[in-house]
Amino acid sequence: NIFHTKMLLKEFDLKHYMFHTKPEDLTETERQEITAALWKEMREIYYGRNISAV
């Protein structure tokens, strides 16, 4: 049997999701926007559906 486990991170470090850019080089607003987009993408993958923007 193959078990599929869904896991959703409660906290994550933005630097692990950035390529060729350091979070310190971004403004606070840019970091917040990227974090929000990443969190939305994680929830969409976890729940298996698109989550509409509010």
C-alpha positions in Angstrom: 0.0 0.0 0.0 1.1 3.5 -0.8 0.1 6.2 1.7 -0.1 9.8 0.6 0.5 12.2 3.4 -0.5 15.9 3.1 1.7 18.2 5.2 1.3 22.0 5.4 4.0 24.0 7.1 2.9 26.3 9.8 6.0 28.4 9.6 8.6 28.6 6.9 11.8 30.5 6.2 11.5 32.6 3.0 15.2 32.2 2.2 14.6 28.5 1.4 12.2 29.5 -1.4 14.2 32.3 -3.1 16.6 31.8 -6.0 19.4 34.2 -6.7 17.9 36.7 -4.2 18.2 37.1 -0.5 15.1 38.2 1.5 17.3 40.8 3.2 17.7 42.5 -0.2 13.9 43.0 -0.5 11.7 45.6 1.1 9.3 44.6 3.9 6.4 45.0 1.5 8.0 42.7 -1.1 8.7 40.1 1.5 5.1 40.2 2.7 3.7 39.9 -0.8 6.0 36.9 -1.6 5.1 35.3 1.7 1.4 35.7 1.0 1.7 34.3 -2.5 3.8 31.3 -1.3 1.3 30.6 1.6 -1.6 30.7 -0.9 0.2 28.3 -3.2 0.9 25.9 -0.4 -2.8 25.9 0.7 -3.9 25.3 -2.9 -1.6 22.3 -3.2 -2.7 21.0 0.3 -6.4 21.3 -0.4 -6.2 20.3 -4.1 -8.1 23.3 -5.4 -7.6 26.9 -6.5 -8.3 29.5 -3.8 -9.8 32.7 -5.1 -8.2 36.0 -4.1 -10.3 38.0 -1.7 
